[in-house]
Amino acid sequence: MKPYVYQSVYEHEIAAVFAIAYDGLIHAVGLGNSGVVCRHWVMEKSDFGLIKDIPKPMMAVWKDSVTVVPAQFIGVKPPDADFDSMVTLNDEAFLCYKGKNRQHLFQSYLHKAQMVAAKYQSLVFFWCLNDCVYLSVFEGGKLLFSNVFEVNKKEEIVYFVLAVARDCGFDSKPFTLLGDADDSQMNELHADFETLSVELVHLNREPLYTGCDDAPDAHVANLLSFLGGCEFPRDYN
């Protein structure tokens, strides 16, 4: 594909670069000290490696499963647990995953989800990236469930969303279903949920910069931009 590059017209020194790699491409954002997006790249790995005038990119993991561990159980690692890092979610829970010394894009997603959850009594919130769906459930702003699922088709997204909503007791009461993905995928999911009499609301993302909506997978850049305010992982112990 033709490389996509956004460069701010204002002079901002890039303080940090956050990136993920998938489908042979690098998606990255360069943030200034104030958190403003100075640059945005989507390009092949070989092209991105030629960029020299930026800090070393912090490559985030995004596909690995996550586990929300209550604070009282930190240090008690199940024998079959496949994680080595943790970050604080709140006073009650930690997000744990495999990705030593690397942030998980799920941190950014959950940060956004918690902000949105404050506006709804009962919320199911999901975000799609390629063959993964991030899914969280909130009641009264409190996190009930959160995880990553690998999916191969949109029907599996619908299945996981409704199955998790049911398991959290939302099948017997009204709830808000809020999602984020690229526009074409959201249109297809909207039609599928509509046939099941479930209203899907598309997250109204704040544009990172003028013209960002025309960038490939603009929602990915939106989440990468949040990583600058997320906690850096510690070793699980």
Steps between C-alpha positions, in 0.01 A plus 500: 500500500600862463642628831274733696672781691351791691730781611373779723537847351609621843848452637475236771786289627401133501537370856388141438387270220248220562445233237349161422577260217245289315432387142859589414442868580608733779236730649664771710437838655759750621391703803632831627557580868143624531361180350412661167541280190794637301526220246302198390640223283353191332758325286693183438753397765790553261393858426443584864849375585646774278365779724789622715396833653266360768536331841515120495142376451332331795344195339179399676352151503137485397391144424604325820226408746462697821392412852345736753638395840343628826756676720472241778612226260810674363794269561285186484563396141294207371720216363353533149515883488686636198593851612810675633403869521243706687369856509270663752140550389371638829529433873320169456645339189802455273522423129737207442633368170801353321723771356798570721608868496232580241170676536182329386265692271223369724613756761404781267172335404405447865591858585260618231234248601507614864455861392199405287353271769451793735216618274297176504337283764552171314755492219649238269794655317707337224777599263612304194844479345555262214437152650455607862213644700562677831192473721403653836184513709421771755220542755463839664847590370656196670688247288336155503688326218777567251697288254633452145359243258639385167233502229494393136166645390248760611256234619752404767513862619122499539519167685762613751330833564160343572642203691699724734202733545287201596761362740509840673122495545421758234260272311218591739541878508569787261861584423696717259715330236782726386764399246794628302653361180560619147191637331434206266521247781275709723237523224494122467482447876225759533287303253567169678410634844193672357362165383526386863319815622816630665597861434871553435636850557823599321746672734536867416879534492664839539718562189869504581568758231339643186459226244564215743176330397652446156798312645513119478347357822464839665357333811836325552682833508243625749581217741876527449476866596364403843800280583705804596281541807492132596712334766815318391482130596671343797609139538224282640596372843 
